[in-house]
Amino acid sequence: MDNEAAFARALLDAEAAVPEWIEGRDGGGAERRFSVYRNNVYASLVDVLAGRFPVSAKLVGDVFFRAMARIYVAKTPPDSAVLLRYGGGFADFVAGFPPATPVPYLADVMRLEWAWHGAYHSADAEPLPQEALAAFGPRAERLALTLHPSLRLVRSDYPVVTIWELAARDGEDEPVRLPAEGEDALVLRPALEVEVRRLPEGGAVFIQALQDGATLPEAAARASSSSPTFDLVASLAGLMRSGAIVGMGESA
């Protein structure tokens, strides 16, 4: 292991010893100064996570969130210099983090925030005009749709969109009774702003099938199997209005 790699390993591993070739300014040990530097690096990474998951931090409080984030940083340090990608596994970590058990929806809120982050930094694409679908006409049985590259789905057993909306508000609000059922979210950036939409029954299955390459009838069949109340016309119209469809063609 070269000196650079050894330095990085020691910096991100709180249990690792200071590399022996590092010396203090007086030629003596560098343990204290290295510890300060290591702490600053940890604090910076915790700041990155706090900025990436602001709603989740608000839900549990800054002190708890930062303590939890520090443990995550210690267990899962960055594997790339591109910090834009750091934090993708934080929600899964929180789902198995015992102190977070009293907030069972926290991991899904974090998944929603990570989806928002991914959508914000995704590639641009021009949505198709709403009349484009009608032009395909009688060949609809072979129609395959291309969805916007920013599109993300988050499925939850909790009312995650409602929780996210309420927690994201500024100021004090009147107490709100949360829905008892779970919610699925569509996260999309069709233009400059990221949008989070609550999906109807079967909507997530329908969209996931389209993302997987299913034709329109195949995706509709999967959605109907998962939810008898699935409404193809409403779901398709919702996708068009939201700017989620960027291309269409006949499946091979």
Secondary structure as UniProt FT lines:
FT   HELIX           3..12
FT   TURN            14..15
FT   TURN            20..21
FT   TURN            25..26
FT   HELIX           31..52
FT   HELIX           54..60
FT   HELIX           62..75
FT   HELIX           83..85
FT   TURN            86..89
FT   HELIX           90..95
FT   HELIX           98..100
FT   TURN            101..102
FT   TURN            104..105
FT   HELIX           106..120
FT   TURN            130..131
FT   HELIX           132..136
FT   HELIX           137..142
FT   STRAND          143..147
FT   TURN            149..150
FT   STRAND          152..155
FT   HELIX           160..168
FT   STRAND          184..188
FT   STRAND          195..198
FT   TURN            201..202
FT   HELIX           203..211
FT   TURN            212..213
FT   HELIX           216..226
FT   TURN            228..229
FT   HELIX           232..242
FT   STRAND          245..250
//
